Amino acid sequence: TAIRCTPWRLFLLEGVEEIDNAYDFITDPNDPILKVHACPGAPACASATVETRAVARLLASKNLAGLHLSGCAKGCAHPHLSHTTLVGQNGAYNLVEGGHPWDQPNQQGLSASDLQKLLD
């Protein structure tokens, strides 16, 4: 068995036929989470003020084109224009539509539950 890192930030597990889903690996090439750009977020990144990974999983099922979650305004995971960008600031999320994480937000101070309702 070998583990290889790909240029697309994926792991290739050679010689592994089944994997325990308890580790939360993405094994389906059509998993909607693969369309989401998300940084590590808080607490993994000192610059992040919000958690990004769980919110990314929550919102991935909505199949939003061009969704980017950034724990801060730097936008490290995807420093490009996105259709929908959620940016952490002071423990809440700001919504930037059709812009970069550092752009002026369309809405500010949103909670994770606000995002679910807003993006339905």
C-alpha positions in Angstrom: 0.0 0.0 0.0 1.3 3.5 -0.9 0.0 7.0 -0.4 0.6 9.6 -3.1 -0.2 13.3 -3.0 -1.5 14.6 -6.3 -1.1 18.2 -7.7 -4.9 18.6 -7.2 -4.6 18.4 -3.4 -5.8 14.8 -3.3 -4.4 11.6 -1.8 -4.2 8.5 -3.9 -4.3 5.4 -1.8 -2.8 2.6 -3.9 -3.8 -1.0 -3.1 -6.7 0.1 -1.0 -10.0 -1.4 -2.1 -12.2 -0.2 0.8 -11.9 2.6 3.2 -13.6 3.2 6.6 -15.9 6.2 6.1 -15.3 7.1 9.8 -12.3 9.1 8.5 -14.5 11.3 6.4 -12.6 10.6 3.2 -14.2 11.7 -0.1 -14.5 8.6 -2.2 -17.1 9.6 -4.7 -15.8 11.7 -7.7 -19.2 13.4 -7.8 -19.3 14.5 -4.2 -20.5 18.1 -4.2 -17.8 19.0 -1.6 -15.3 18.8 -4.4 -16.9 21.9 -5.9 -16.3 24.0 -2.8 -13.1 25.9 -2.0 -12.5 26.1 1.8 -9.4 27.0 3.8 -8.7 25.1 7.1 -10.4 27.8 9.1 -10.5 28.2 12.8 -8.9 26.8 14.9 -6.4 25.4 12.4 -5.4 28.9 11.1 -4.5 31.7 13.4 -5.9 34.3 11.0 -9.3 32.6 10.7 -12.2 33.8 13.0 -14.7 31.2 11.9 -14.9 27.5 11.3 -15.0 26.7 7.6 -14.9 22.9 7.0 -18.1 21.9 8.7 -19.9 24.9 7.1 -18.5 23.9 3.7 -19.9 20.3 4.1 -23.2 21.7 5.2 -23.5 24.1 2.2 -22.0 21.7 -0.4 -25.3 19.8 -0.6 -26.9 23.0 -2.0 -24.8 22.6 -5.2 -23.9 26.3 -5.4 -21.6 27.0 -8.3 -18.4 28.7 -7.3 -18.7 28.5 -3.5 -15.6 29.7 -1.5 -15.4 29.7 2.3 -12.5 31.7 3.8 -11.8 32.0 7.5 -10.4 35.5 6.9 -10.2 38.2 4.1 -6.9 36.8 2.8 -8.7 34.1 0.8 -5.8 31.6 0.8 -7.7 28.6 -0.5 -9.0 30.4 -3.6 -7.6 33.9 -4.1 -9.8 34.4 -7.2 -13.2 35.8 -8.1 -16.0 33.4 -7.0 -19.7 33.5 -7.5 -20.4 33.2 -3.8 -17.7 33.8 -1.1 -18.2 33.5 2.6 -15.6 35.3 4.6 -15.0 35.1 8.4 -14.8 38.4 10.3 -15.0 38.7 14.1 -16.6 35.3 14.5 -19.3 35.7 11.9 -19.6 35.3 8.1 -19.7 38.0 5.5 -21.2 37.3 2.1 -19.5 38.5 -1.0 -21.3 37.9 -4.3 -19.3 37.8 -7.5 -16.1 39.0 -5.9 -13.0 38.2 -3.9 -12.8 37.6 -0.1 -11.3 41.1 0.4 -14.0 42.9 -1.5 -16.8 44.8 0.1 -19.4 42.3 1.4 -23.1 42.3 0.3 -24.1 41.2 3.8 -22.2 41.1 7.1 -22.4 39.4 10.4 -24.2 36.2 9.4 -24.3 33.0 11.5 -24.0 29.5 10.0 -27.7 29.0 10.4 -28.3 32.4 8.6 -26.2 31.0 5.7 -28.3 27.9 5.4 -31.5 30.0 5.1 -29.9 32.6 2.9 -28.4 30.2 0.4 -31.5 28.0 0.0 
